[in-house]
């Protein structure tokens, strides 16, 4: 192995920063599924959440820390208050833990968000790192909005937190303001002007507000940063974060410009991307770099001609290297459990026996309605079956009447987990609205519809459709997803899943 090649630490914050994006919230079970996929992918650090943000965040971080082995499990905390202790409590069962403390350092954040002087911010940063270091040997410090912080002051803060015990220092471009050359200069400046910088790993955390999160992260790596904070599919607040799959493949493909390597199993990138897209309901754009449906598609005649002669004419990466390799196993109603399990495993979807049983039953039901089952069908089935038991209601029956010139009418029959059934009906401007209103009446949950999206999961006349519903209730945003060959059924399932999540939260609040 070339000793001149440094290790680039991949810090994944899909479960924390990624989940903060509107509509991207996940259940605890979904978070564990994603965390396990990230561990299999080979990420070095999983930032599991912000434990002090809510009891729900605390429990999800604790669950990931308890169940996921391999990567370092990290919890975020503010410098001050009880955040640090709360984060440490959530991380107690982790195989390896990291406390990640932060405070804003830029003039605009100091004045308008914190109302603190430069000296007070520096003092709190040091106290936060010391408090974290008293609990955990692995401590990361982030200077929020570092890209807009005065360089000299930022250097003073970074030097002070390293002296206080920080083992990683993160330089975030929190609002996606920097450009690559400028950001590289900032990293180079810190390397040259911070006393003791060699005792800590320099990390970067870039947002994509100007579309330069990956470019800024790579520029920082070229300037000496050795940890990149990123998310699967680039999800995150506002325009998102640095996309893990893009920075990893850029480092691998352009090793001539970046003498670093990662521990990522790139063959699992596509599967992990699909999982996160399915769990969050945020579809991967067709033209998305590395993992998009068109990333390795060639339609232009001249491109196809070149590809037939030499694949490298138009592909700088092989689709197999990111898990998009060619062959497809055709499954149908005559396929057995073994073939189904094999395909599930090939898609990178880890299931226990109970989950596999539920998914296989759903597969057989779907196979009676479809001529051919595609990989995307299987992914949808697995994720749909994984939702069983979340919330009290299940859809037992849905009947729709609609026609020209008349309002649509829907009747739903819902089954409660305690064994009771409830039947309600409602009308609406269309069958979807009527179904939603009937579900509201049956459950007693009224919500405001914020968005409603439909897309085909697979191809053909009998394709499964995916409906994604976002509703507002009680000052919070809730999302649900539904899959079915009948798009009205899929829409009702999506709405009911969102309502179930509201019911589950109400139950948890009442128990507390």
Secondary structure, 3 states (H helix, E strand, C coil): CCCCCEECEEEECCCCCHHHCCCCCCCHHHHHHHHHHHHHHCCCEEEEECHHHCHHHHHHHHHHHHHCCCCEEEEEEECCCCHHHHHHHHCCCCCCEEEEEEEECCHHHHHHHHCCCHHHHHHHHHHHHHHHHCCCCCEEEEEECHHHCCHHHHHHHHHHHHHHCCCEEEEEECCCCCCHHHHHHHHHHHHHHCCCHHHCEEEEEEECCCCCHHHHHHHHHHHCCCEEEEEHHHCCCCCCECEHHHHHHHHHHCCCCCCEECCCCHHHHHHHHHHHHHHHCCCCCCCCCCCCCCCCCCCCHHHHHHHHHCHHHCCCCCHHHHCCCCCCCCECCCCCHHHHHHHHHHCCCCCCHHHHHHHHHHHHHHHCCCCCECHHHHHHHHHHHHCCCCCCEEEEEEEEEEECCEEEEEEEEEEECCCCEEEEEEEECCHHHHHHHHHHHHHCCCCEEEEEEEEECCCCCCCCEEEEEEEEECCEEEEEEEEECCHHHHHHHHHHHHHHHHHHHHHHHHHC
